[in-house]
C-alpha cells in the first residue's frame, strides 16, 4: 500500500486536492506496491493516477507535468522486509534484552539497499523481485555476500534455504546491475580458501562488482550464536595480506583497488592506515572503510577555520579502539587553537569490552566518563552515539543527560564542526554529516 503522509503546499498534488492519508492505487494503469513503484512510474510527464481519498472516495487524476517539476508528496514509510537468516555475526543477536523494540528489527530489504545503501543478503529475493530490479535498474545495490561458495554461505547465514548468491549476482550483472559487496570475515568459516574463492568469483564479474569490503566479525557479551575464534591480530593481518594482494592485482588490471579492508582490521593488525588517495570516493565508508582517514582529512582541512581557544580545557570522549589515534589529531588542534585537550577513552558498559567502537557508547558510558570532570570547560562526545530522536542506545536522552553534567557537552563528528563556533558559545552546534570521532 502506498499512502501519502504529507503534501507540499503549492505543489502539483496540492493543487489536485491530494491530502494526507490518500491511498495511491495505480499510475498509468500499473498497480502501486510501494515507494519504488511510485518513484519510477511517475517519471513520465503524462500521468493518470488512481487514488482513494481518506473518506473512501475513489478519484482519477489526469495531468501533464512540467518537465522536472516534482509532484510534491511524501509517502508513509514502507513495511520493511525482515531477515530470515540467523547469521553467526548478526549484531541484533548480540543485543541485550530490554532495549526499544525497533532496535531488534532485522531488515533485509533490497529496496533499502538501493535507496539508502543498506546492505542486503538477497536471501528473501523472489523471481518477481529480480524482474523488478532489472526493470527499474536498481543500481548500484549493496550486497552482503559474505561467501560465494554455497555451502559456506548457508552455514554463515544459518539458513539452509538461502539462494545461491553467485547465481543471483550473475543474473543481475548480465542485466546491467552493479553492486558493492561486503564480507564479514569469520575465522574458520569464510577466511582462507573460502575468502580466496569468494574474491575470485566476485573479481570475475568485472565492472558489475564495483567494490568489496572485508570487515572482521564482531561480538558483544550477549552474542549467543557465534562461539568461534575471535578476530585477533594474527587473523586480521592474514586478511589484510589477502586484501593487499588482490588490490595490487585490481590496481594493475582495473585501475582501482577494488577490495578494501575495514579500519578495524588495520587497527587490530597494527598495519598503518592508508592515506586519502587509497580510498577513491570512499564508497564503503559507512562500512568502516576509510573512516579514520576521512576524519584525519577533515581535521587537516578545517584547522585554518578554528578560532583561538587559549585557556580552554576540553574533554574528548571516545571508544577504546579510536583512543590510540586521537592524540595526533588533538595535538594538531591544540597547536592551532591554544586549547588543552584531555582524551577520555571509555569502555562500553552495555555491550561489553569487546565492543570498542565509539559510536556504540551509551548514555551511561558518557555519564560515567564526565560526571566528575568539573575541571573541563566543555566536552565533545561521538555524534554517532545519538539517533535522530536524541536517544542513546540505552534510551538515555541526550538533552536530559547533558543537564546533569558539570560542563557543556556537544555531539561532534570531527571536532571542527563544534570548535569552529566556540568563538561564540551560543552558536555551537553539531553539523549533520557522517563520519567517525
Secondary structure, 3 states (H helix, E strand, C coil): CEEEEEECCCCHHHHHCCCCCCEEEEECCEECCCHHHHHHHCCCCEEEEEEECCCCCEEEEEEECCCCCCCCEEECCCCCCECCCCCCCCCHHHCCCCCCHHHHCCECCHHHHHHHCCCECCCCCCHHHHHHHHHHCCCCEEEECCCCCHHHHHHHHCCCCCCCHHHHHHHHHHCCCCEEEEEEECCCCCCHHHHHHHHHHHHCCHHHEEEEEEEECCCCCCCCCCCCCCCCHHHHHHHHHHHHHHHHHHHHHCCCCCEEECHHHHHHHCCCCCCHHHHCCCCCHHHCCCHHHHHHHHHHHHHHHCCCCCCCEEEEEEEHHHHHHHHHHHHHHHHHHCCEEEEEEECCCCCCCCCCCHHHCCHHHHHHHHCCCCCCCEEEEEHHHCCCCCECCCCCEHHHHHHHCCCEEEEECCCHHHHCCCCCHHHCCCCCCCCCC
